[in-house]
Amino acid sequence: MKIFTMLICFIFAGISFADLEHAHEKIKDMSDKATITKTQTTCPILGAPISRTIYADHEGKRVYFCCQDCVKEFKKDPAKVIKKMEAEGIVLERIPLVKK
């Protein structure tokens, strides 16, 4: 009887540890899938701190700049700049699209 009881204890212990490892794998998978996002703090053209009063809107997204010269540079190829920013994990402020 003692052997049977010990065998049952070992089986339950093994099942418990197997379940813990499975839970750990789930947590690791979830953290791998999580993306780190950040708000815009620097100018995408020069890398200087942004001014919240200098910005350009493109397809419902607002991009801030350090100066008006950077706005002009941005307007040459806005999609390219936005794509680069989003690839870096920067979440751009959304603005409502206004129908003209």
MARKEMAR-24653 format. One record per residue: residue in one letter; x negated, y negated, z negated of N, C-alpha, C, CB in turn. Coordinates in nm, 2 decimals. Glycine has a CB too. Layout:
N
['A'; [X; Y; Z]; [X; Y; Z]; [X; Y; Z]; [X; Y; Z]] ...
end
This chain:
100
['M'; [-0.08; 0.12; 0.00]; [0.00; 0.00; 0.00]; [-0.09; -0.13; 0.00]; [0.09; 0.00; -0.12]] ['K'; [-0.20; -0.12; -0.08]; [-0.29; -0.24; -0.08]; [-0.34; -0.27; 0.06]; [-0.40; -0.22; -0.18]] ['I'; [-0.38; -0.16; 0.13]; [-0.44; -0.18; 0.26]; [-0.33; -0.24; 0.35]; [-0.48; -0.04; 0.32]] ['F'; [-0.21; -0.20; 0.35]; [-0.10; -0.25; 0.43]; [-0.08; -0.40; 0.40]; [0.03; -0.17; 0.41]] ['T'; [-0.08; -0.44; 0.27]; [-0.07; -0.58; 0.23]; [-0.18; -0.66; 0.28]; [-0.06; -0.59; 0.08]] ['M'; [-0.30; -0.61; 0.27]; [-0.42; -0.68; 0.32]; [-0.41; -0.70; 0.47]; [-0.55; -0.61; 0.28]] ['L'; [-0.37; -0.60; 0.54]; [-0.36; -0.61; 0.68]; [-0.26; -0.71; 0.73]; [-0.32; -0.47; 0.74]] ['I'; [-0.14; -0.72; 0.66]; [-0.04; -0.82; 0.69]; [-0.10; -0.96; 0.66]; [0.08; -0.80; 0.60]] ['C'; [-0.18; -0.98; 0.55]; [-0.24; -1.11; 0.52]; [-0.33; -1.15; 0.63]; [-0.31; -1.10; 0.38]] ['F'; [-0.42; -1.06; 0.68]; [-0.51; -1.09; 0.78]; [-0.44; -1.13; 0.91]; [-0.61; -0.97; 0.81]] ['I'; [-0.33; -1.06; 0.94]; [-0.26; -1.09; 1.06]; [-0.20; -1.23; 1.05]; [-0.14; -0.99; 1.08]] ['F'; [-0.13; -1.27; 0.94]; [-0.08; -1.40; 0.92]; [-0.19; -1.51; 0.92]; [0.00; -1.41; 0.79]] ['A'; [-0.30; -1.48; 0.87]; [-0.41; -1.58; 0.87]; [-0.46; -1.60; 1.01]; [-0.53; -1.53; 0.78]] ['G'; [-0.47; -1.50; 1.09]; [-0.51; -1.51; 1.23]; [-0.41; -1.59; 1.31]; [-0.53; -1.37; 1.29]] ['I'; [-0.29; -1.56; 1.29]; [-0.18; -1.64; 1.36]; [-0.19; -1.79; 1.32]; [-0.04; -1.58; 1.33]] ['S'; [-0.21; -1.82; 1.19]; [-0.21; -1.95; 1.15]; [-0.33; -2.03; 1.21]; [-0.23; -1.96; 0.99]] ['F'; [-0.45; -1.97; 1.22]; [-0.56; -2.04; 1.27]; [-0.54; -2.05; 1.43]; [-0.69; -1.96; 1.24]] ['A'; [-0.48; -1.96; 1.49]; [-0.46; -1.97; 1.64]; [-0.37; -2.08; 1.66]; [-0.40; -1.83; 1.69]] ['D'; [-0.27; -2.10; 1.58]; [-0.17; -2.21; 1.60]; [-0.24; -2.35; 1.58]; [-0.05; -2.20; 1.51]] ['L'; [-0.33; -2.36; 1.48]; [-0.40; -2.48; 1.46]; [-0.49; -2.52; 1.58]; [-0.49; -2.47; 1.33]] ['E'; [-0.55; -2.42; 1.63]; [-0.64; -2.45; 1.75]; [-0.55; -2.50; 1.87]; [-0.72; -2.33; 1.79]] ['H'; [-0.44; -2.44; 1.88]; [-0.35; -2.48; 1.99]; [-0.30; -2.62; 1.97]; [-0.23; -2.38; 2.00]] ['A'; [-0.27; -2.66; 1.85]; [-0.22; -2.79; 1.82]; [-0.34; -2.89; 1.85]; [-0.18; -2.81; 1.67]] ['H'; [-0.46; -2.86; 1.81]; [-0.57; -2.94; 1.83]; [-0.59; -2.96; 1.98]; [-0.70; -2.88; 1.77]] ['E'; [-0.58; -2.86; 2.06]; [-0.59; -2.88; 2.21]; [-0.48; -2.97; 2.26]; [-0.58; -2.74; 2.28]] ['K'; [-0.36; -2.96; 2.21]; [-0.25; -3.05; 2.26]; [-0.29; -3.20; 2.23]; [-0.12; -3.01; 2.19]] ['I'; [-0.34; -3.22; 2.11]; [-0.38; -3.36; 2.07]; [-0.49; -3.41; 2.16]; [-0.42; -3.37; 1.92]] ['K'; [-0.59; -3.32; 2.19]; [-0.70; -3.36; 2.28]; [-0.65; -3.39; 2.42]; [-0.80; -3.25; 2.28]] ['D'; [-0.55; -3.31; 2.47]; [-0.50; -3.34; 2.60]; [-0.42; -3.47; 2.61]; [-0.40; -3.22; 2.64]] ['M'; [-0.35; -3.50; 2.50]; [-0.27; -3.63; 2.49]; [-0.37; -3.75; 2.49]; [-0.18; -3.63; 2.37]] ['S'; [-0.48; -3.74; 2.42]; [-0.57; -3.85; 2.41]; [-0.65; -3.87; 2.54]; [-0.67; -3.83; 2.30]] ['D'; [-0.67; -3.76; 2.62]; [-0.74; -3.77; 2.75]; [-0.65; -3.84; 2.85]; [-0.77; -3.63; 2.80]] ['K'; [-0.52; -3.82; 2.84]; [-0.42; -3.88; 2.93]; [-0.39; -4.02; 2.90]; [-0.29; -3.80; 2.93]] ['A'; [-0.41; -4.06; 2.77]; [-0.38; -4.20; 2.73]; [-0.48; -4.30; 2.80]; [-0.39; -4.22; 2.58]] ['T'; [-0.42; -4.40; 2.85]; [-0.51; -4.50; 2.92]; [-0.53; -4.62; 2.83]; [-0.45; -4.55; 3.05]] ['I'; [-0.64; -4.68; 2.83]; [-0.67; -4.79; 2.75]; [-0.64; -4.92; 2.83]; [-0.82; -4.79; 2.70]] ['T'; [-0.55; -5.00; 2.78]; [-0.51; -5.12; 2.85]; [-0.55; -5.24; 2.77]; [-0.36; -5.12; 2.88]] ['K'; [-0.57; -5.35; 2.84]; [-0.61; -5.47; 2.78]; [-0.55; -5.59; 2.85]; [-0.77; -5.48; 2.77]] ['T'; [-0.54; -5.70; 2.78]; [-0.49; -5.82; 2.85]; [-0.60; -5.90; 2.91]; [-0.41; -5.91; 2.75]] ['Q'; [-0.57; -5.98; 3.00]; [-0.67; -6.06; 3.07]; [-0.73; -6.17; 2.97]; [-0.62; -6.13; 3.19]] ['T'; [-0.86; -6.17; 2.96]; [-0.92; -6.28; 2.88]; [-1.03; -6.35; 2.95]; [-0.98; -6.21; 2.75]] ['T'; [-1.07; -6.29; 3.07]; [-1.18; -6.36; 3.14]; [-1.13; -6.38; 3.29]; [-1.31; -6.28; 3.14]] ['C'; [-1.19; -6.48; 3.35]; [-1.16; -6.51; 3.49]; [-1.21; -6.39; 3.58]; [-1.23; -6.64; 3.53]] ['P'; [-1.13; -6.34; 3.67]; [-1.17; -6.23; 3.76]; [-1.28; -6.27; 3.86]; [-1.05; -6.18; 3.83]] ['I'; [-1.30; -6.40; 3.88]; [-1.39; -6.45; 3.98]; [-1.53; -6.47; 3.92]; [-1.34; -6.58; 4.05]] ['L'; [-1.54; -6.56; 3.81]; [-1.66; -6.59; 3.75]; [-1.69; -6.52; 3.62]; [-1.67; -6.74; 3.72]] ['G'; [-1.59; -6.46; 3.56]; [-1.61; -6.39; 3.43]; [-1.61; -6.48; 3.31]; [-1.74; -6.32; 3.43]] ['A'; [-1.58; -6.61; 3.33]; [-1.57; -6.71; 3.22]; [-1.44; -6.69; 3.15]; [-1.59; -6.85; 3.27]] ['P'; [-1.43; -6.75; 3.02]; [-1.30; -6.74; 2.95]; [-1.19; -6.81; 3.04]; [-1.31; -6.81; 2.81]] ['I'; [-1.07; -6.76; 3.03]; [-0.96; -6.82; 3.11]; [-0.89; -6.94; 3.04]; [-0.85; -6.71; 3.14]] ['S'; [-0.83; -7.02; 3.12]; [-0.74; -7.13; 3.08]; [-0.60; -7.08; 3.11]; [-0.78; -7.27; 3.14]] ['R'; [-0.51; -7.09; 3.01]; [-0.37; -7.04; 3.03]; [-0.29; -7.14; 3.11]; [-0.30; -7.03; 2.89]] ['T'; [-0.35; -7.26; 3.15]; [-0.29; -7.36; 3.23]; [-0.33; -7.35; 3.38]; [-0.31; -7.50; 3.18]] ['I'; [-0.43; -7.26; 3.41]; [-0.47; -7.25; 3.54]; [-0.45; -7.10; 3.58]; [-0.63; -7.28; 3.56]] ['Y'; [-0.35; -7.08; 3.68]; [-0.31; -6.95; 3.72]; [-0.26; -6.95; 3.86]; [-0.21; -6.89; 3.62]] ['A'; [-0.25; -6.83; 3.91]; [-0.19; -6.80; 4.04]; [-0.10; -6.68; 4.03]; [-0.29; -6.79; 4.16]] ['D'; [0.02; -6.68; 4.10]; [0.11; -6.57; 4.10]; [0.10; -6.50; 4.23]; [0.26; -6.62; 4.07]] ['H'; [0.10; -6.37; 4.22]; [0.10; -6.29; 4.34]; [0.19; -6.16; 4.32]; [-0.04; -6.25; 4.38]] ['E'; [0.29; -6.15; 4.40]; [0.38; -6.03; 4.40]; [0.42; -6.00; 4.26]; [0.31; -5.91; 4.46]] ['G'; [0.47; -6.10; 4.18]; [0.52; -6.07; 4.05]; [0.42; -6.06; 3.94]; [0.61; -5.95; 4.05]] ['K'; [0.29; -6.08; 3.97]; [0.19; -6.07; 3.87]; [0.12; -6.21; 3.86]; [0.09; -5.96; 3.91]] ['R'; [0.09; -6.25; 3.73]; [0.02; -6.37; 3.71]; [-0.12; -6.35; 3.67]; [0.10; -6.45; 3.60]] ['V'; [-0.21; -6.42; 3.74]; [-0.36; -6.40; 3.71]; [-0.41; -6.54; 3.67]; [-0.43; -6.35; 3.84]] ['Y'; [-0.48; -6.54; 3.56]; [-0.54; -6.66; 3.50]; [-0.68; -6.68; 3.54]; [-0.52; -6.66; 3.35]] ['F'; [-0.72; -6.81; 3.55]; [-0.86; -6.84; 3.59]; [-0.92; -6.95; 3.50]; [-0.86; -6.90; 3.74]] ['C'; [-1.05; -6.97; 3.52]; [-1.12; -7.07; 3.44]; [-1.12; -7.20; 3.51]; [-1.27; -7.02; 3.42]] ['C'; [-1.10; -7.21; 3.64]; [-1.10; -7.34; 3.71]; [-1.02; -7.32; 3.85]; [-1.24; -7.39; 3.74]] ['Q'; [-0.99; -7.44; 3.91]; [-0.92; -7.44; 4.03]; [-1.00; -7.38; 4.15]; [-0.88; -7.58; 4.07]] ['D'; [-1.13; -7.39; 4.14]; [-1.21; -7.33; 4.25]; [-1.19; -7.18; 4.25]; [-1.36; -7.36; 4.23]] ['C'; [-1.18; -7.12; 4.14]; [-1.15; -6.97; 4.13]; [-1.02; -6.93; 4.19]; [-1.17; -6.92; 3.99]] ['V'; [-0.92; -7.02; 4.17]; [-0.79; -7.00; 4.23]; [-0.80; -6.99; 4.38]; [-0.68; -7.11; 4.18]] ['K'; [-0.87; -7.09; 4.43]; [-0.89; -7.09; 4.58]; [-0.96; -6.96; 4.63]; [-0.97; -7.21; 4.62]] ['E'; [-1.06; -6.92; 4.56]; [-1.13; -6.79; 4.59]; [-1.03; -6.67; 4.58]; [-1.25; -6.77; 4.50]] ['F'; [-0.95; -6.67; 4.48]; [-0.85; -6.56; 4.46]; [-0.76; -6.55; 4.58]; [-0.78; -6.58; 4.33]] ['K'; [-0.71; -6.67; 4.63]; [-0.61; -6.67; 4.73]; [-0.66; -6.62; 4.87]; [-0.56; -6.81; 4.75]] ['K'; [-0.79; -6.60; 4.88]; [-0.85; -6.55; 5.00]; [-0.81; -6.40; 5.02]; [-1.00; -6.56; 5.01]] ['D'; [-0.81; -6.33; 4.90]; [-0.77; -6.18; 4.91]; [-0.72; -6.14; 4.77]; [-0.90; -6.10; 4.94]] ['P'; [-0.60; -6.19; 4.73]; [-0.54; -6.16; 4.60]; [-0.53; -6.01; 4.57]; [-0.41; -6.23; 4.59]] ['A'; [-0.49; -5.93; 4.67]; [-0.46; -5.79; 4.64]; [-0.59; -5.72; 4.60]; [-0.41; -5.72; 4.77]] ['K'; [-0.70; -5.76; 4.66]; [-0.83; -5.70; 4.62]; [-0.87; -5.73; 4.48]; [-0.94; -5.75; 4.72]] ['V'; [-0.85; -5.86; 4.44]; [-0.88; -5.90; 4.30]; [-0.80; -5.83; 4.20]; [-0.87; -6.05; 4.29]] ['I'; [-0.67; -5.82; 4.23]; [-0.57; -5.76; 4.14]; [-0.60; -5.61; 4.12]; [-0.43; -5.78; 4.18]] ['K'; [-0.63; -5.54; 4.24]; [-0.67; -5.40; 4.23]; [-0.79; -5.38; 4.14]; [-0.69; -5.35; 4.38]] ['K'; [-0.89; -5.46; 4.16]; [-1.01; -5.45; 4.07]; [-0.98; -5.47; 3.93]; [-1.12; -5.55; 4.12]] ['M'; [-0.90; -5.57; 3.90]; [-0.86; -5.59; 3.76]; [-0.78; -5.47; 3.70]; [-0.78; -5.72; 3.74]] ['E'; [-0.69; -5.42; 3.77]; [-0.61; -5.31; 3.72]; [-0.69; -5.18; 3.71]; [-0.49; -5.28; 3.82]] ['A'; [-0.79; -5.17; 3.79]; [-0.88; -5.05; 3.78]; [-0.97; -5.06; 3.65]; [-0.98; -5.04; 3.90]] ['E'; [-0.99; -5.18; 3.61]; [-1.06; -5.20; 3.48]; [-0.97; -5.19; 3.36]; [-1.13; -5.34; 3.48]] ['G'; [-0.84; -5.16; 3.38]; [-0.75; -5.14; 3.27]; [-0.68; -5.27; 3.22]; [-0.82; -5.08; 3.16]] ['I'; [-0.70; -5.38; 3.30]; [-0.63; -5.50; 3.26]; [-0.49; -5.50; 3.31]; [-0.71; -5.62; 3.33]] ['V'; [-0.40; -5.53; 3.21]; [-0.26; -5.53; 3.24]; [-0.22; -5.68; 3.26]; [-0.17; -5.47; 3.12]] ['L'; [-0.18; -5.71; 3.38]; [-0.14; -5.84; 3.42]; [0.00; -5.88; 3.37]; [-0.15; -5.87; 3.57]] ['E'; [0.02; -6.00; 3.34]; [0.15; -6.06; 3.30]; [0.24; -6.05; 3.41]; [0.13; -6.20; 3.24]] ['R'; [0.36; -6.00; 3.39]; [0.46; -5.99; 3.49]; [0.55; -6.11; 3.49]; [0.55; -5.86; 3.48]] ['I'; [0.58; -6.16; 3.61]; [0.67; -6.27; 3.62]; [0.79; -6.23; 3.70]; [0.60; -6.40; 3.68]] ['P'; [0.91; -6.29; 3.68]; [1.02; -6.26; 3.76]; [1.01; -6.31; 3.90]; [1.15; -6.31; 3.70]] ['L'; [1.04; -6.23; 4.00]; [1.03; -6.28; 4.14]; [1.15; -6.37; 4.17]; [1.03; -6.16; 4.24]] ['V'; [1.13; -6.48; 4.23]; [1.24; -6.58; 4.26]; [1.26; -6.57; 4.41]; [1.20; -6.72; 4.21]] ['K'; [1.39; -6.55; 4.44]; [1.43; -6.54; 4.58]; [1.44; -6.69; 4.63]; [1.56; -6.47; 4.60]] ['K'; [1.38; -6.71; 4.75]; [1.39; -6.84; 4.81]; [1.50; -6.86; 4.91]; [1.25; -6.88; 4.88]] 
end
